[in-house]
Amino acid sequence: MKVLICDDEPEFLQELCDALAGFGHQVSAATTLKQAAALMHGNVFDAFVTDIRLPKETFQSVVTAIHELGCAQPAKIVVMTGHADDGMVDAIRTVCGWPVLLKPFALHDLEANLLFG
């Protein structure tokens, strides 16, 4: 599976990339939505994993950007957060239909969400 991960924490981002590569995925990384957009324009990804809280971005701007970036791709979106209230998590799951992983999470939980939803 070809996966794009977007997170503003470089060490955490690298840990995710290493883990998913170890699971056999092809992984690309971005620290901003602008970088993610640039990568999406030149590649087709099976999944996009992103933190919902990024610097200079609001929850709504991240959701909007995901819709604008994705169009028909990627097929799978997984959202991560360490700073969301229950209402935000419920909204993401219900309105957007995306799985939400609450940080810290086990790496096998990310793998399971990518493979099985």
C-alpha positions in Angstrom: 0.0 0.0 0.0 1.3 3.5 -0.9 0.8 5.7 2.2 1.2 9.5 2.7 1.6 10.6 6.3 1.3 14.2 7.4 2.4 15.3 11.0 4.2 18.3 12.3 6.3 16.4 14.9 9.4 15.1 13.0 10.4 12.4 15.4 6.9 10.9 15.5 6.5 11.2 11.8 9.8 9.3 11.3 8.6 6.6 13.7 5.4 6.2 11.8 7.2 6.1 8.5 9.7 3.5 9.7 6.9 1.3 11.2 4.8 1.3 8.1 7.8 0.7 5.9 8.5 -2.3 8.2 5.0 -3.5 7.6 5.8 -3.5 3.8 4.2 -0.2 2.8 5.7 2.5 0.5 5.6 5.6 2.7 6.0 9.3 1.9 6.0 12.0 4.6 5.0 15.6 4.8 5.1 18.0 7.8 2.5 20.5 6.3 -0.7 20.2 4.2 1.1 22.2 1.5 3.8 19.5 1.3 1.1 16.8 1.3 -0.7 18.6 -1.6 2.6 18.8 -3.6 3.2 15.1 -3.1 -0.4 14.2 -4.0 -0.2 16.1 -7.3 2.6 13.9 -8.5 1.6 10.5 -7.0 -1.4 8.3 -6.3 -1.7 7.2 -2.7 -3.8 4.4 -1.3 -4.0 6.1 2.0 -3.5 9.5 3.7 -2.8 9.5 7.4 -2.8 13.0 9.0 -2.8 14.7 12.3 -5.9 16.8 12.6 -4.1 19.5 14.5 -1.3 21.1 12.4 0.4 24.5 12.9 -1.4 27.4 11.3 -4.4 25.1 10.5 -7.8 24.7 12.1 -9.8 21.5 12.3 -12.0 22.9 9.5 -9.1 23.9 7.3 -7.6 20.4 7.6 -10.9 18.7 6.7 -11.4 21.1 3.8 -7.8 20.5 2.6 -8.3 16.7 2.8 -11.4 17.0 0.6 -9.6 19.3 -1.9 -6.5 17.2 -1.9 -8.2 13.9 -2.2 -10.9 14.1 -4.9 -10.9 10.5 -5.9 -7.7 9.6 -4.1 -6.6 8.5 -1.6 -9.1 5.7 -1.0 -8.4 5.6 2.7 -8.0 8.5 5.2 -7.0 8.0 8.8 -6.9 10.9 11.2 -4.6 11.1 14.3 -4.8 13.5 17.2 -3.6 14.0 20.7 -5.7 17.1 21.3 -9.3 16.5 20.5 -12.4 16.5 22.6 -15.0 13.8 22.3 -17.3 16.0 20.2 -14.5 16.6 17.6 -13.7 12.9 17.4 -17.4 12.0 17.0 -17.8 14.6 14.3 -14.8 13.2 12.3 -16.1 9.7 12.6 -19.7 10.5 11.9 -19.7 13.3 9.4 -16.4 12.5 7.6 -16.5 8.7 8.1 -12.8 8.6 8.9 -11.3 6.5 11.6 -9.6 8.5 14.4 -6.5 7.3 16.3 -5.9 9.0 19.6 -2.3 9.6 20.4 -0.5 7.8 21.8 -1.7 4.7 19.9 -0.1 1.3 19.1 1.4 1.1 15.7 -0.5 -2.1 14.9 -3.7 -0.1 15.4 -2.6 2.2 12.6 -1.8 -0.8 10.4 -5.2 -2.4 11.2 -7.0 0.9 10.2 -5.1 1.0 6.9 -5.9 -2.6 6.1 -9.3 -3.1 7.5 -10.8 0.3 8.2 
